[in-house]
Amino acid sequence: MARVLLGVTGGIAAYKACELLRLLVRDGHDVTPLLTPDAERFVTAHTFEALARQEAARDLYPHLADADLLVIAPLSANTLAKLAHGLADSVLTQAALAVRAPVLAAPAMNVRMWEHPATQANVVLLRERGVELIGPEEGELAEGEHGAGRMSEPDAIFDRCLELLSQPRASTRLRGKRVLVSAGGTREPLDSVRFLGNRSSGKMGVAVAREARRRGAEVTLVAANVAVAVPAGVETVEAPTAADVAREVLARGDADVVVMAAAVADYRPAEPTATKRPKDTGTWTVALEPTDDVLAELGRRRRNGQVLVGFAADEGERGLERARTKLTNKGGNLFVYNDVSRTDIGFESDWNELVLLSAAGERAVSRRSKEECAVAILDEVETLLEGD
Ligand SMILES: Cc1cc2nc3c(=O)[nH]c(=O)nc-3n(C[C@H](O)[C@H](O)[C@H](O)COP(=O)(O)O)c2cc1C
């Protein structure tokens, strides 16, 4: 029996949540209804309480946060926006911030509300934070219109709930560990407005930070111009240049696990100017000087029991060979190689394909989402921590 929180918001499809609740209860689960005040304008709390055989929650009492799953059906445009921005004005929105369990949500709304750029931007934010959306489906809408906005059918939501409940819960083996992750790509000033940068979006490092947080770690993210939202519960330190990354990472370099996923510049302009260089017809020759090798410095300082993970963004078989050399030269215990010459993985993509290199050997991680790659990396980190 799993502990399920059923969030219901104010929309026509609220009546369908009764059927979802019935399916979950019939399958033996302990379901606590969490209704927004507006949901009660559509279906009374009594209906849900009778079906759940327990009272709808009115306060976020602590045991709610320990649930195995939060499913929100229907999810209104209003609550979707609140969840994306972290508002906590009802027991449902409070629970959504507090639970560590997977969150599944079934949006239901008018097609124009669904397609509005504000809603779509909120959807992106929610997905980036790991909320899974089911639907909405295309079809006849309550107001007689046609389009995307219908809530998925209760049996489809129920099936997905069972799949999520059958997945092993994230391990909590990182609980009490301090994990430092760097992510993104540094920008090295040429003058006051121009910079030399790289295409790293920070998605891979942010996925590692999120997964480490999910496993109970205390996570700090040193963020070099990351283009994606930072996960809730992760302390973030902005570090736009290679020098900033070096300073912020080395200041926290005694963490139990350090994951250097940021694409830190190897070279920076030797003499950036403080003001904008005016345009002229001549060529502009820029001298580049090497930056400090943060990973090598972390390797020199690595203490017993500490796990140091380096990333090797390189190209082809020769790049993999260079990653093998780094493993022996840089003092890290795990190297993550990915081939940045490919366009279907790596920089800016939501996908990656890795080779994990450690003293124990090499493990290929086939093409999968960066979230799933983060799971593979942290599984390896946990094995290394246990080995020590
Ligand atoms: C008859 C009626 C039907 C509605 N249906 C929906 C709907 O399907 N989806 C939606 O996002 N909002 C719908 N709304 C608007 C929401 O009820 C409104 O935005 C409300 O503030 C949602 O509050 P909540 O998200 O806290 O439950 C409807 C409103 C009315 C009066």
The ligand as a Tripos MOL2 file, in Angstrom:
@<TRIPOS>MOLECULE
LIG
   31    33     1     0     0
SMALL
NO_CHARGES

@<TRIPOS>ATOM
      1 C1        -17.3400   26.8820  -14.7580 C.3       1 LIG1
      2 C2        -15.8500   27.0830  -14.6570 C.ar      1 LIG1
      3 C3        -15.0070   26.1740  -15.2160 C.ar      1 LIG1
      4 C4        -13.6190   26.3270  -15.1340 C.ar      1 LIG1
      5 N1        -12.8120   25.3780  -15.6740 N.ar      1 LIG1
      6 C5        -11.4810   25.5500  -15.6260 C.ar      1 LIG1
      7 C6        -10.6030   24.5760  -16.1990 C.ar      1 LIG1
      8 O1        -11.0200   23.5520  -16.7370 O.2       1 LIG1
      9 N2         -9.2660   24.8010  -16.1290 N.ar      1 LIG1
     10 C7         -8.7430   25.9100  -15.5230 C.ar      1 LIG1
     11 O2         -7.5100   26.0420  -15.5080 O.2       1 LIG1
     12 N3         -9.5410   26.8310  -14.9620 N.ar      1 LIG1
     13 C8        -10.8870   26.6820  -15.0010 C.ar      1 LIG1
     14 N4        -11.7000   27.6290  -14.4290 N.ar      1 LIG1
     15 C9        -11.0880   28.7680  -13.7400 C.3       1 LIG1
     16 C10       -10.5810   28.3610  -12.3490 C.3       1 LIG1
     17 O3        -11.6500   27.8370  -11.5940 O.3       1 LIG1
     18 C11        -9.9550   29.5420  -11.6730 C.3       1 LIG1
     19 O4         -8.7750   29.9280  -12.3680 O.3       1 LIG1
     20 C12        -9.6140   29.2700  -10.2260 C.3       1 LIG1
     21 O5         -8.9940   30.4090   -9.6600 O.3       1 LIG1
     22 C13        -8.7020   28.0680  -10.0730 C.3       1 LIG1
     23 O6         -8.2830   27.9650   -8.7350 O.3       1 LIG1
     24 P1         -7.3460   26.8020   -8.1900 P.3       1 LIG1
     25 O7         -6.2790   26.5960   -9.1970 O.co2     1 LIG1
     26 O8         -6.8090   27.3250   -6.8800 O.co2     1 LIG1
     27 O9         -8.1930   25.6180   -7.9670 O.co2     1 LIG1
     28 C14       -13.0930   27.4780  -14.4870 C.ar      1 LIG1
     29 C15       -13.9480   28.4030  -13.9310 C.ar      1 LIG1
     30 C16       -15.3240   28.2270  -14.0010 C.ar      1 LIG1
     31 C17       -16.2460   29.2300  -13.3570 C.3       1 LIG1
@<TRIPOS>BOND
     1     1     2 1
     2     2     3 ar
     3     2    30 ar
     4     3     4 ar
     5     4     5 ar
     6     4    28 ar
     7     5     6 ar
     8     6     7 ar
     9     6    13 1
    10     7     8 2
    11     7     9 ar
    12     9    10 ar
    13    10    11 2
    14    10    12 ar
    15    12    13 ar
    16    13    14 ar
    17    14    15 1
    18    14    28 ar
    19    15    16 1
    20    16    17 1
    21    16    18 1
    22    18    19 1
    23    18    20 1
    24    20    21 1
    25    20    22 1
    26    22    23 1
    27    23    24 1
    28    24    25 2
    29    24    26 1
    30    24    27 1
    31    28    29 ar
    32    29    30 ar
    33    30    31 1
@<TRIPOS>SUBSTRUCTURE
     1 LIG1         1 GROUP 0 **** ****
